Amino acid sequence: MAPQRVKVSLDSNILVYAAHNDDERHEAAVAILERAARGDCVQPLQSLGECFNVLTRKRRFAPAAAMAAVDKLRAMFPIVVADEPALESAMAAVQDHKLQFWDALLWATVRRARCRVLFSEDMNDGQDIAGVKIVNPLKPENRMIVDLALPHLDA
């Protein structure tokens, strides 16, 4: 019997690494993306927008190429959006958990979507905020958490 998967989401940094093959994180990010697509994963509209912005501004993708990358992600995952209760939660998280606002809004959005894990390289690895665990999936020591949260490609 396969282990029960949890609902997850991916921060924009994982999406950017998967789209842009310029360093050692690319292959790991692609595998995470492929595994997430087979599991219970939602993508915040915010992460897709941040991905597009980074690809065009920092990674120098042509807008059409960045759009194609984001469109591929849109086809792979259900999209969730921030709402007023997420905004309220995000503002409280800035105060209570010392998060940067945009990280807090991302957290609040995926929490409202009932995600239990937010995969991010940039946020505080290991932190659990109101039932959402922040996990850096690129750290070898987090492999067990990734394996529990995401289906294997050969499954």
CYANA upper distance limits for C-alpha pairs under 8 A (distance plus 0.5 A):
  3 PRO  CA    148 LEU  CA      7.59
  4 GLN  CA    148 LEU  CA      8.44
  5 ARG  CA     39 GLY  CA      7.48
  5 ARG  CA     40 ASP  CA      7.58
  5 ARG  CA    148 LEU  CA      7.24
  5 ARG  CA    149 ALA  CA      5.71
  5 ARG  CA    150 LEU  CA      6.91
  5 ARG  CA    151 PRO  CA      7.92
  6 VAL  CA     40 ASP  CA      7.11
  6 VAL  CA    115 CYS  CA      7.71
  6 VAL  CA    116 ARG  CA      6.74
  6 VAL  CA    117 VAL  CA      7.92
  6 VAL  CA    149 ALA  CA      5.99
  6 VAL  CA    150 LEU  CA      8.26
  7 LYS  CA     39 GLY  CA      8.19
  7 LYS  CA     40 ASP  CA      5.32
  7 LYS  CA     41 CYS  CA      6.08
  7 LYS  CA     42 VAL  CA      8.13
  7 LYS  CA    114 ARG  CA      7.35
  7 LYS  CA    115 CYS  CA      5.07
  7 LYS  CA    116 ARG  CA      6.20
  7 LYS  CA    117 VAL  CA      7.27
  7 LYS  CA    149 ALA  CA      8.16
  8 VAL  CA     36 ALA  CA      8.21
  8 VAL  CA     40 ASP  CA      6.82
  8 VAL  CA     41 CYS  CA      5.25
  8 VAL  CA     42 VAL  CA      7.08
  8 VAL  CA    115 CYS  CA      5.46
  8 VAL  CA    116 ARG  CA      6.45
  8 VAL  CA    117 VAL  CA      5.24
  8 VAL  CA    118 LEU  CA      6.25
  8 VAL  CA    119 PHE  CA      7.89
  8 VAL  CA    149 ALA  CA      7.88
  9 SER  CA     41 CYS  CA      5.83
  9 SER  CA     42 VAL  CA      5.83
  9 SER  CA     43 GLN  CA      6.23
  9 SER  CA     44 PRO  CA      8.18
  9 SER  CA    110 VAL  CA      7.31
  9 SER  CA    115 CYS  CA      7.23
  9 SER  CA    117 VAL  CA      7.02
  9 SER  CA    118 LEU  CA      5.46
  9 SER  CA    119 PHE  CA      6.69
 10 LEU  CA     14 ILE  CA      6.92
 10 LEU  CA     15 LEU  CA      7.72
 10 LEU  CA     41 CYS  CA      8.45
 10 LEU  CA     42 VAL  CA      8.36
 10 LEU  CA     43 GLN  CA      7.04
 10 LEU  CA     47 SER  CA      8.16
 10 LEU  CA    118 LEU  CA      6.33
 10 LEU  CA    119 PHE  CA      5.38
 10 LEU  CA    120 SER  CA      6.88
 11 ASP  CA     15 LEU  CA      7.47
 11 ASP  CA     47 SER  CA      6.32
 11 ASP  CA    106 LEU  CA      8.48
 11 ASP  CA    118 LEU  CA      7.47
 11 ASP  CA    119 PHE  CA      6.51
 11 ASP  CA    120 SER  CA      5.52
 11 ASP  CA    121 GLU  CA      8.26
 12 SER  CA     16 VAL  CA      6.63
 12 SER  CA     47 SER  CA      5.14
 12 SER  CA     48 LEU  CA      7.11
 12 SER  CA     50 GLU  CA      6.50
 12 SER  CA     51 CYS  CA      5.68
 12 SER  CA    120 SER  CA      8.26
 13 ASN  CA     17 TYR  CA      6.71
 13 ASN  CA     51 CYS  CA      7.71
 13 ASN  CA    120 SER  CA      7.29
 13 ASN  CA    121 GLU  CA      7.12
 13 ASN  CA    122 ASP  CA      7.91
 14 ILE  CA     18 ALA  CA      6.77
 14 ILE  CA     29 ALA  CA      6.12
 14 ILE  CA     33 LEU  CA      8.41
 14 ILE  CA    119 PHE  CA      8.25
 14 ILE  CA    120 SER  CA      7.24
 14 ILE  CA    121 GLU  CA      7.72
 15 LEU  CA     19 ALA  CA      6.77
 15 LEU  CA     29 ALA  CA      7.68
 15 LEU  CA     33 LEU  CA      8.03
 15 LEU  CA     51 CYS  CA      6.93
 16 VAL  CA     20 HIS  CA      6.50
 16 VAL  CA     51 CYS  CA      6.19
 16 VAL  CA     54 VAL  CA      7.79
 16 VAL  CA     55 LEU  CA      7.26
 17 TYR  CA     21 ASN  CA      7.32
 17 TYR  CA     25 ARG  CA      6.65
 17 TYR  CA     26 HIS  CA      5.42
 17 TYR  CA     29 ALA  CA      6.34
 17 TYR  CA     30 VAL  CA      8.17
 18 ALA  CA     25 ARG  CA      8.40
 18 ALA  CA     26 HIS  CA      5.62
 18 ALA  CA     27 GLU  CA      7.56
 18 ALA  CA     28 ALA  CA      8.38
 18 ALA  CA     29 ALA  CA      5.35
 18 ALA  CA     30 VAL  CA      5.19
 18 ALA  CA     33 LEU  CA      7.82
 19 ALA  CA     26 HIS  CA      8.13
 19 ALA  CA     30 VAL  CA      8.41
 19 ALA  CA     69 ALA  CA      7.01
 20 HIS  CA     26 HIS  CA      7.30
 20 HIS  CA     55 LEU  CA      8.33
 20 HIS  CA     59 ARG  CA      8.08
 21 ASN  CA     26 HIS  CA      5.85
 21 ASN  CA     27 GLU  CA      8.46
 22 ASP  CA     26 HIS  CA      7.48
 24 GLU  CA     28 ALA  CA      8.28
 25 ARG  CA     29 ALA  CA      6.54
 25 ARG  CA    138 LEU  CA      7.82
 26 HIS  CA     30 VAL  CA      6.65
 27 GLU  CA     31 ALA  CA      6.76
 28 ALA  CA     32 ILE  CA      6.74
 28 ALA  CA    138 LEU  CA      7.31
 29 ALA  CA     33 LEU  CA      6.59
 29 ALA  CA    138 LEU  CA      8.13
 30 VAL  CA     34 GLU  CA      6.63
 31 ALA  CA     35 ARG  CA      6.58
 32 ILE  CA     36 ALA  CA      6.45
 32 ILE  CA    137 PRO  CA      8.25
 32 ILE  CA    150 LEU  CA      8.47
 33 LEU  CA     37 ALA  CA      6.67
 34 GLU  CA     38 ARG  CA      7.23
 34 GLU  CA    153 LEU  CA      7.87
 35 ARG  CA     39 GLY  CA      7.03
 35 ARG  CA    150 LEU  CA      6.27
 35 ARG  CA    151 PRO  CA      6.16
 35 ARG  CA    152 HIS  CA      6.62
 35 ARG  CA    153 LEU  CA      6.44
 36 ALA  CA     40 ASP  CA      7.34
 36 ALA  CA     41 CYS  CA      6.25
 36 ALA  CA    150 LEU  CA      6.36
 36 ALA  CA    151 PRO  CA      7.81
 37 ALA  CA     41 CYS  CA      7.09
 37 ALA  CA     76 MET  CA      6.54
 37 ALA  CA     77 PHE  CA      7.10
 38 ARG  CA    150 LEU  CA      8.22
 38 ARG  CA    151 PRO  CA      6.96
 39 GLY  CA    150 LEU  CA      6.35
 39 GLY  CA    151 PRO  CA      6.46
 41 CYS  CA     77 PHE  CA      7.03
 41 CYS  CA     78 PRO  CA      7.97
 41 CYS  CA    115 CYS  CA      8.49
 42 VAL  CA     77 PHE  CA      6.02
 42 VAL  CA     78 PRO  CA      5.57
 42 VAL  CA     79 ILE  CA      6.31
 42 VAL  CA     80 VAL  CA      7.14
 42 VAL  CA    110 VAL  CA      8.35
 42 VAL  CA    113 ALA  CA      8.39
 43 GLN  CA     47 SER  CA      7.33
 43 GLN  CA     48 LEU  CA      7.85
 43 GLN  CA     77 PHE  CA      6.62
 43 GLN  CA     78 PRO  CA      6.72
 43 GLN  CA     79 ILE  CA      5.41
 43 GLN  CA     80 VAL  CA      6.53
 44 PRO  CA     48 LEU  CA      7.25
 44 PRO  CA     79 ILE  CA      6.06
 44 PRO  CA     80 VAL  CA      5.19
 44 PRO  CA     81 VAL  CA      6.14
 44 PRO  CA     82 ALA  CA      8.20
 44 PRO  CA    106 LEU  CA      7.62
 44 PRO  CA    109 THR  CA      7.42
 44 PRO  CA    110 VAL  CA      7.46
 45 LEU  CA     49 GLY  CA      6.75
 45 LEU  CA     79 ILE  CA      6.55
 45 LEU  CA     80 VAL  CA      6.52
 45 LEU  CA     81 VAL  CA      5.98
 45 LEU  CA     82 ALA  CA      8.41
 46 GLN  CA     50 GLU  CA      6.62
 46 GLN  CA     81 VAL  CA      7.82
 46 GLN  CA     82 ALA  CA      8.49
 46 GLN  CA    106 LEU  CA      7.44
 47 SER  CA     51 CYS  CA      6.49
 47 SER  CA    106 LEU  CA      8.12
 48 LEU  CA     52 PHE  CA      6.75
 48 LEU  CA     70 VAL  CA      6.77
 48 LEU  CA     73 LEU  CA      8.34
 49 GLY  CA     53 ASN  CA      6.69
 50 GLU  CA     54 VAL  CA      6.63
 51 CYS  CA     55 LEU  CA      6.54
 51 CYS  CA     70 VAL  CA      7.93
 52 PHE  CA     56 THR  CA      6.70
 52 PHE  CA     66 ALA  CA      6.13
 52 PHE  CA     67 MET  CA      7.36
 52 PHE  CA     70 VAL  CA      7.10
 53 ASN  CA     57 ARG  CA      6.36
 53 ASN  CA     58 LYS  CA      8.35
 54 VAL  CA     58 LYS  CA      5.64
 54 VAL  CA     59 ARG  CA      6.81
 55 LEU  CA     59 ARG  CA      5.20
 55 LEU  CA     60 ARG  CA      6.57
 55 LEU  CA     61 PHE  CA      5.91
 55 LEU  CA     66 ALA  CA      6.47
 56 THR  CA     60 ARG  CA      5.33
 56 THR  CA     61 PHE  CA      5.18
 56 THR  CA     62 ALA  CA      6.67
 56 THR  CA     63 PRO  CA      6.52
 56 THR  CA     66 ALA  CA      6.93
 57 ARG  CA     61 PHE  CA      8.06
 61 PHE  CA     65 ALA  CA      6.50
 61 PHE  CA     66 ALA  CA      6.36
 62 ALA  CA     66 ALA  CA      6.83
 63 PRO  CA     67 MET  CA      6.50
 64 ALA  CA     68 ALA  CA      6.69
 65 ALA  CA     69 ALA  CA      6.84
 66 ALA  CA     70 VAL  CA      6.75
 67 MET  CA     71 ASP  CA      6.43
 68 ALA  CA     72 LYS  CA      6.68
 69 ALA  CA     73 LEU  CA      7.07
 70 VAL  CA     74 ARG  CA      6.66
 71 ASP  CA     75 ALA  CA      6.75
 72 LYS  CA     76 MET  CA      6.90
 73 LEU  CA     77 PHE  CA      6.81
 74 ARG  CA     78 PRO  CA      7.58
 74 ARG  CA     79 ILE  CA      7.53
 80 VAL  CA    109 THR  CA      7.73
 80 VAL  CA    110 VAL  CA      8.09
 80 VAL  CA    113 ALA  CA      7.54
 81 VAL  CA    109 THR  CA      7.03
 82 ALA  CA     86 ALA  CA      6.18
 82 ALA  CA     87 LEU  CA      7.48
 82 ALA  CA    105 LEU  CA      7.76
 82 ALA  CA    106 LEU  CA      8.42
 82 ALA  CA    108 ALA  CA      8.23
 82 ALA  CA    109 THR  CA      5.66
 83 ASP  CA     87 LEU  CA      6.81
 83 ASP  CA    109 THR  CA      8.13
 84 GLU  CA     88 GLU  CA      6.80
 85 PRO  CA     89 SER  CA      6.68
 86 ALA  CA     90 ALA  CA      6.45
 86 ALA  CA    105 LEU  CA      7.05
 86 ALA  CA    108 ALA  CA      5.49
 86 ALA  CA    109 THR  CA      6.07
 86 ALA  CA    112 ARG  CA      7.48
 87 LEU  CA     91 MET  CA      6.71
 87 LEU  CA    105 LEU  CA      6.79
 87 LEU  CA    108 ALA  CA      7.84
 88 GLU  CA     92 ALA  CA      6.83
 89 SER  CA     93 ALA  CA      6.57
 89 SER  CA    104 ALA  CA      8.36
 89 SER  CA    105 LEU  CA      8.16
 89 SER  CA    108 ALA  CA      6.40
 90 ALA  CA     94 VAL  CA      6.81
 90 ALA  CA    101 PHE  CA      7.21
 90 ALA  CA    104 ALA  CA      5.11
 90 ALA  CA    105 LEU  CA      5.25
 90 ALA  CA    106 LEU  CA      8.49
 90 ALA  CA    107 TRP  CA      7.89
 90 ALA  CA    108 ALA  CA      6.08
 91 MET  CA     95 GLN  CA      7.24
 91 MET  CA    101 PHE  CA      7.46
 91 MET  CA    104 ALA  CA      7.73
 91 MET  CA    105 LEU  CA      8.31
 92 ALA  CA     96 ASP  CA      6.44
 93 ALA  CA     97 HIS  CA      5.58
 93 ALA  CA     98 LYS  CA      7.17
 93 ALA  CA     99 LEU  CA      6.77
 93 ALA  CA    104 ALA  CA      6.47
 94 VAL  CA     98 LYS  CA      5.29
 94 VAL  CA     99 LEU  CA      5.14
 94 VAL  CA    100 GLN  CA      6.63
 94 VAL  CA    101 PHE  CA      6.53
 94 VAL  CA    104 ALA  CA      6.86
 95 GLN  CA     99 LEU  CA      8.06
 97 HIS  CA    129 ILE  CA      8.44
 99 LEU  CA    103 ASP  CA      6.81
 99 LEU  CA    104 ALA  CA      6.16
100 GLN  CA    104 ALA  CA      6.59
101 PHE  CA    105 LEU  CA      6.66
102 TRP  CA    106 LEU  CA      6.68
103 ASP  CA    107 TRP  CA      6.65
103 ASP  CA    123 MET  CA      7.87
104 ALA  CA    108 ALA  CA      6.53
105 LEU  CA    109 THR  CA      6.53
106 LEU  CA    110 VAL  CA      6.84
107 TRP  CA    111 ARG  CA      6.50
107 TRP  CA    118 LEU  CA      8.00
107 TRP  CA    132 VAL  CA      8.14
108 ALA  CA    112 ARG  CA      6.67
109 THR  CA    113 ALA  CA      6.91
110 VAL  CA    114 ARG  CA      6.87
110 VAL  CA    115 CYS  CA      5.95
110 VAL  CA    118 LEU  CA      8.07
111 ARG  CA    115 CYS  CA      5.88
111 ARG  CA    116 ARG  CA      7.77
111 ARG  CA    131 GLY  CA      8.34
111 ARG  CA    132 VAL  CA      6.94
115 CYS  CA    132 VAL  CA      7.06
116 ARG  CA    131 GLY  CA      6.63
116 ARG  CA    132 VAL  CA      5.04
116 ARG  CA    133 LYS  CA      6.62
117 VAL  CA    132 VAL  CA      5.82
117 VAL  CA    133 LYS  CA      5.29
117 VAL  CA    134 ILE  CA      6.49
117 VAL  CA    135 VAL  CA      7.39
117 VAL  CA    149 ALA  CA      8.25
118 LEU  CA    132 VAL  CA      7.21
118 LEU  CA    133 LYS  CA      6.66
118 LEU  CA    134 ILE  CA      5.47
118 LEU  CA    135 VAL  CA      6.71
119 PHE  CA    134 ILE  CA      6.50
119 PHE  CA    135 VAL  CA      5.41
119 PHE  CA    136 ASN  CA      6.13
119 PHE  CA    137 PRO  CA      6.52
120 SER  CA    125 ASP  CA      8.16
120 SER  CA    134 ILE  CA      7.13
120 SER  CA    135 VAL  CA      6.48
120 SER  CA    136 ASN  CA      5.52
120 SER  CA    137 PRO  CA      7.49
121 GLU  CA    125 ASP  CA      7.98
121 GLU  CA    135 VAL  CA      8.03
121 GLU  CA    136 ASN  CA      5.23
121 GLU  CA    137 PRO  CA      7.64
121 GLU  CA    138 LEU  CA      7.57
122 ASP  CA    136 ASN  CA      8.24
123 MET  CA    134 ILE  CA      7.43
123 MET  CA    136 ASN  CA      8.41
124 ASN  CA    134 ILE  CA      7.04
124 ASN  CA    135 VAL  CA      8.36
125 ASP  CA    134 ILE  CA      5.88
125 ASP  CA    135 VAL  CA      5.49
125 ASP  CA    136 ASN  CA      6.03
126 GLY  CA    133 LYS  CA      6.90
126 GLY  CA    134 ILE  CA      5.91
126 GLY  CA    135 VAL  CA      6.09
126 GLY  CA    136 ASN  CA      8.34
127 GLN  CA    133 LYS  CA      6.32
127 GLN  CA    134 ILE  CA      5.89
127 GLN  CA    135 VAL  CA      8.23
128 ASP  CA    132 VAL  CA      5.92
128 ASP  CA    133 LYS  CA      4.72
128 ASP  CA    134 ILE  CA      6.70
129 ILE  CA    133 LYS  CA      6.94
129 ILE  CA    134 ILE  CA      8.49
135 VAL  CA    142 ASN  CA      7.68
135 VAL  CA    145 ILE  CA      8.43
136 ASN  CA    142 ASN  CA      7.42
137 PRO  CA    142 ASN  CA      6.55
137 PRO  CA    143 ARG  CA      7.38
137 PRO  CA    146 VAL  CA      6.77
138 LEU  CA    142 ASN  CA      8.01
139 LYS  CA    143 ARG  CA      7.66
142 ASN  CA    146 VAL  CA      6.88
143 ARG  CA    147 ASP  CA      6.57
144 MET  CA    148 LEU  CA      6.67
145 ILE  CA    149 ALA  CA      6.64
146 VAL  CA    150 LEU  CA      6.36
147 ASP  CA    151 PRO  CA      7.37
147 ASP  CA    152 HIS  CA      7.69
151 PRO  CA    155 ALA  CA      7.12
